Amino acid sequence: MAPLERLRFPVESTRGRRYPEASHPYRGEFQRDRDRLVHARAFRRLEDKTQVFPAGLSDHFRNRLTHTIEVTQLARTVAQRLGLNEELSEALALGHDFGHPPFAHSGEEELNAQLARHGSFFNHNLHGLRIVEHFEQRYAMFPGLNLTFEVREGLVKHSMDFEPGEYPELDDYLPGQRPPLEAQLIDLADEIAYNTADLDDGHSAGMFTRDDIAAAVPAYAAIHETVEMQFPGAPEKVRFLEALRGLIDFLVGGLIEGTWRAAEASGAANVEDVRRHRPRLACLRGDAATATGELKQFLHTHVYNAPQLQAERERARALIAQLFQLYESEPQRMPEPYASQARSEASWRVACDYIAGMTDGYLHKTAAQLFRD
């Protein structure tokens, strides 16, 4: 499998930063972006944001930060094997979840429901762009992190495409075009990371057995059978982890091979060809795509729709709704600078930005203080 170096995004072709800066003496532009993302407050806040299992059930389950690290690991591996730009892939993976609010997807759903009352919506990709362009304040010469165009574009496009005028606030980001292949990899690396991590955490929580997985996902069943023959005397948990490791290898290999085949078949000769190509070139090999669909269905049945998690999600949504409506009607209850912003901007918009930036723990603490009466 020859590397796809012709499709690698060359750092010297970057469209640059919104606010021009002198080059760094020993770090490339995407290295600088990676470092700015790692040092951002939004990156640190991921540690106390739910991935799937809320804090308190166990200290072994993933949170949004550990998930991000796992996605970054996979993205760099795939980019390296395909001969793509590892530093661009790493930066995009590190920042891909910046816009997630507290309480995982239930938090996003509730904020979206609250904004719908005002004819608007909440999208974590768009909110992530707002964070890196405006909310992070670390530099004297410009607002935000002043990331390169390609990283900002990849943060909003890694999991969605859009056409001109579909999102007017994104018209600067080449609507109608696909992002570079490095950005296209992120959504699939994300998918592999959360499917296998949720399988691990769900098994640890006793929500299903290894035989349950094998019955629903034939690709896992074959790996499971091999592990049982190789390590019959190993503890049950270790045998599960060996099979999980094999499953990750299978899916990552499927992403590498699927993307390579699609790129070769497309005839794409450079990054501009990648941008023009429909559909996206990053994809899973057929058997890996089938296994991914089966894994998703299994996890929805045994984990995401489990009564104990559903009840927790409903509590989280109710708490966000209560807090949102308080700040919307009494914006002076928000701290500065949000209270001041609400005097010149719609209070519901400011309330959304404030709540979306909270961690799970900080939201619980804030709600306890405000509603203790």
PEZIMO-V634129 format. One record per residue. RES is the residue in three letters. SS is DSSP state (H for helix, E for strand, C for the rest). NEAR is the number of other ideal C-beta (glycine too) atoms within 10 Angstrom. D_CENTER is the distance of its C-alpha to the mean C-alpha in Angstrom with 2 decimals. Layout:
RES;SS;NEAR;D_CENTER
RES;SS;NEAR;D_CENTER
This chain:
MET;C;11;28.58
ALA;C;9;29.02
PRO;C;13;26.08
LEU;C;20;24.74
GLU;H;11;25.68
ARG;H;14;26.98
LEU;H;23;23.48
ARG;C;20;22.08
PHE;C;24;21.17
PRO;C;11;23.95
VAL;H;15;23.17
GLU;H;7;26.62
SER;H;11;25.68
THR;C;17;23.10
ARG;C;11;23.91
GLY;C;12;23.78
ARG;E;18;22.86
ARG;C;16;23.79
TYR;C;11;26.22
PRO;C;9;28.06
GLU;C;14;28.17
ALA;C;5;30.35
SER;C;9;28.90
HIS;C;11;28.41
PRO;C;5;31.16
TYR;C;6;29.11
ARG;C;13;25.39
GLY;C;16;24.01
GLU;H;22;21.99
PHE;H;24;18.58
GLN;H;16;19.56
ARG;H;21;20.28
ASP;H;29;16.93
ARG;H;24;15.29
ASP;H;15;17.82
ARG;H;22;17.38
LEU;H;25;13.68
VAL;H;13;14.68
HIS;C;12;17.57
ALA;C;21;15.92
ARG;H;12;16.44
ALA;H;20;12.97
PHE;H;20;11.80
ARG;H;12;14.58
ARG;H;21;13.89
LEU;H;21;10.73
GLU;H;13;13.55
ASP;H;18;14.96
LYS;C;25;12.20
THR;E;24;12.28
GLN;C;24;9.95
VAL;C;21;12.76
PHE;C;23;16.02
PRO;C;20;17.25
ALA;C;15;18.85
GLY;C;9;22.50
LEU;C;14;22.56
SER;C;11;22.21
ASP;C;7;21.21
HIS;C;10;20.02
PHE;C;21;16.91
ARG;C;20;13.33
ASN;E;21;11.79
ARG;H;22;8.42
LEU;H;17;9.90
THR;H;15;11.29
HIS;H;22;8.28
THR;H;26;6.81
ILE;H;13;10.39
GLU;H;21;10.61
VAL;H;27;8.01
THR;H;22;9.99
GLN;H;15;13.13
LEU;H;24;12.70
ALA;H;31;11.82
ARG;H;18;14.85
THR;H;17;16.99
VAL;H;25;16.56
ALA;H;27;17.08
GLN;H;14;20.08
ARG;H;18;21.64
LEU;H;26;21.46
GLY;C;16;22.85
LEU;C;26;20.05
ASN;C;24;19.06
GLU;H;18;17.36
GLU;H;22;17.08
LEU;H;31;15.28
SER;H;32;12.75
GLU;H;22;12.42
ALA;H;31;12.08
LEU;H;34;9.32
ALA;H;30;7.27
LEU;H;24;8.44
GLY;H;31;7.60
HIS;C;27;4.37
ASP;C;22;3.79
PHE;C;27;7.58
GLY;C;23;8.52
HIS;C;25;7.94
PRO;C;28;11.60
PRO;C;27;13.47
PHE;C;26;13.95
ALA;H;22;10.64
HIS;H;15;11.24
SER;H;22;14.90
GLY;H;26;14.52
GLU;H;20;12.88
GLU;H;17;15.66
GLU;H;25;18.31
LEU;H;27;17.54
ASN;H;16;17.57
ALA;H;15;20.86
GLN;H;22;22.32
LEU;H;18;21.66
ALA;H;11;23.07
ARG;C;11;26.36
HIS;C;12;26.48
GLY;C;6;25.62
SER;C;13;22.11
PHE;C;11;18.57
PHE;C;21;15.24
ASN;C;16;12.10
HIS;H;21;8.98
ASN;H;20;8.63
LEU;H;17;12.30
HIS;H;21;12.26
GLY;H;22;9.99
LEU;H;23;12.72
ARG;H;17;15.36
ILE;H;25;14.31
VAL;H;23;14.66
GLU;H;17;17.68
HIS;H;12;19.56
PHE;H;18;18.65
GLU;C;22;18.39
GLN;E;12;22.11
ARG;C;13;23.03
TYR;C;13;25.37
ALA;C;5;28.87
MET;C;8;28.91
PHE;C;15;25.94
PRO;C;14;23.39
GLY;E;21;19.72
LEU;C;28;18.61
ASN;C;22;20.29
LEU;C;26;17.77
THR;E;21;18.96
PHE;H;15;18.75
GLU;H;26;16.80
VAL;H;27;13.88
ARG;H;26;14.01
GLU;H;22;14.42
GLY;H;28;11.56
LEU;H;29;9.11
VAL;H;22;10.63
LYS;H;25;11.43
HIS;C;25;8.81
SER;C;16;8.65
MET;C;14;11.93
ASP;C;15;15.41
PHE;C;17;17.96
GLU;C;9;21.67
PRO;C;12;23.93
GLY;C;10;24.47
GLU;C;12;21.73
TYR;C;16;19.83
PRO;H;8;22.65
GLU;H;10;20.60
LEU;H;20;18.81
ASP;C;12;22.10
ASP;C;10;22.01
TYR;C;18;19.07
LEU;C;16;21.11
PRO;C;16;20.69
GLY;C;13;21.92
GLN;C;19;20.76
ARG;C;20;18.01
PRO;C;27;16.02
PRO;C;25;17.19
LEU;H;29;16.58
GLU;H;32;14.45
ALA;H;29;11.78
GLN;H;26;12.46
LEU;H;32;11.78
ILE;H;27;8.08
ASP;H;16;7.40
LEU;H;28;10.16
ALA;H;28;9.40
ASP;H;21;6.18
GLU;H;19;8.91
ILE;H;25;11.48
ALA;H;26;9.92
TYR;H;20;9.38
ASN;H;21;12.65
THR;H;20;14.64
ALA;H;20;13.51
ASP;H;24;14.29
LEU;H;26;17.46
ASP;H;18;18.37
ASP;H;20;17.89
GLY;H;23;19.60
HIS;H;20;22.42
SER;H;15;22.87
ALA;C;19;23.18
GLY;C;7;25.91
MET;C;19;24.41
PHE;C;19;25.58
THR;C;13;27.48
ARG;H;20;27.08
ASP;H;10;29.65
ASP;H;15;27.63
ILE;H;25;24.76
ALA;H;18;27.40
ALA;H;13;29.03
ALA;H;17;25.96
VAL;C;23;24.40
PRO;H;13;27.21
ALA;H;20;25.22
TYR;H;23;24.51
ALA;H;16;28.16
ALA;H;15;29.45
ILE;H;22;27.48
HIS;H;22;28.56
GLU;H;12;32.15
THR;H;13;32.18
VAL;H;21;30.93
GLU;H;15;33.59
MET;H;8;36.25
GLN;H;10;35.20
PHE;C;13;34.71
PRO;C;8;36.93
GLY;C;6;37.80
ALA;C;14;34.37
PRO;C;9;33.06
GLU;H;9;31.16
LYS;H;11;27.92
VAL;H;12;28.21
ARG;H;18;28.92
PHE;H;20;25.79
LEU;H;15;23.71
GLU;H;18;25.64
ALA;H;24;24.82
LEU;H;21;21.11
ARG;H;13;21.27
GLY;H;17;23.13
LEU;H;25;20.62
ILE;H;19;17.79
ASP;H;11;20.34
PHE;H;19;21.24
LEU;H;27;17.81
VAL;H;22;16.96
GLY;H;15;20.52
GLY;H;23;20.03
LEU;H;27;17.17
ILE;H;21;19.42
GLU;H;19;22.50
GLY;H;20;21.18
THR;H;26;19.81
TRP;H;19;23.06
ARG;H;15;25.23
ALA;H;19;23.67
ALA;H;21;23.97
GLU;H;13;27.54
ALA;H;9;28.55
SER;H;15;27.33
GLY;C;8;29.68
ALA;C;20;27.17
ALA;C;10;28.89
ASN;C;13;26.61
VAL;H;20;23.43
GLU;H;12;25.12
ASP;H;16;25.78
VAL;H;26;22.12
ARG;H;15;21.45
ARG;H;12;24.26
HIS;C;18;23.58
ARG;C;9;22.76
PRO;C;11;20.94
ARG;C;19;18.15
LEU;C;24;19.41
ALA;C;26;16.43
CYS;C;19;17.11
LEU;C;24;18.06
ARG;C;20;21.73
GLY;H;12;23.45
ASP;H;15;23.90
ALA;H;23;20.33
ALA;H;16;19.16
THR;H;15;21.77
ALA;H;22;20.72
THR;H;20;17.07
GLY;H;12;18.51
GLU;H;17;20.85
LEU;H;24;18.31
LYS;H;15;16.33
GLN;H;12;19.73
PHE;H;21;20.81
LEU;H;22;17.91
HIS;H;11;18.39
THR;H;14;22.06
HIS;H;20;22.13
VAL;H;19;19.14
TYR;H;15;17.31
ASN;C;10;20.73
ALA;C;17;22.60
PRO;H;7;24.94
GLN;H;12;24.07
LEU;H;20;20.38
GLN;H;12;21.41
ALA;H;10;23.87
GLU;H;19;21.44
ARG;H;20;19.11
GLU;H;12;22.24
ARG;H;13;23.31
ALA;H;23;20.08
ARG;H;18;20.33
ALA;H;12;23.99
LEU;H;22;23.47
ILE;H;26;21.06
ALA;H;14;23.54
GLN;H;13;26.42
LEU;H;22;25.00
PHE;H;21;23.95
GLN;H;14;27.42
LEU;H;16;29.16
TYR;H;24;27.55
GLU;H;19;28.10
SER;H;11;31.78
GLU;C;14;32.36
PRO;H;21;30.13
GLN;H;11;32.50
ARG;H;15;31.01
MET;C;21;27.86
PRO;C;9;28.24
GLU;C;7;28.77
PRO;C;11;27.62
TYR;H;20;26.15
ALA;H;17;29.62
SER;H;14;31.11
GLN;H;17;28.46
ALA;C;22;29.19
ARG;C;10;32.78
SER;C;7;31.92
GLU;C;13;28.78
ALA;C;14;28.16
SER;H;19;27.68
TRP;H;19;25.14
ARG;H;15;22.87
VAL;H;22;23.31
ALA;H;26;22.86
CYS;H;23;19.48
ASP;H;18;18.34
TYR;H;21;19.91
ILE;H;25;18.54
ALA;H;22;14.91
GLY;C;21;15.19
MET;C;22;16.78
THR;C;21;15.81
ASP;H;23;16.99
GLY;H;14;20.08
TYR;H;14;21.01
LEU;H;22;20.85
HIS;H;17;23.09
LYS;H;12;25.38
THR;H;19;25.69
ALA;H;16;26.42
ALA;H;10;28.96
GLN;H;8;30.74
LEU;H;14;30.87
PHE;C;11;31.84
ARG;C;6;34.02
ASP;C;3;37.10
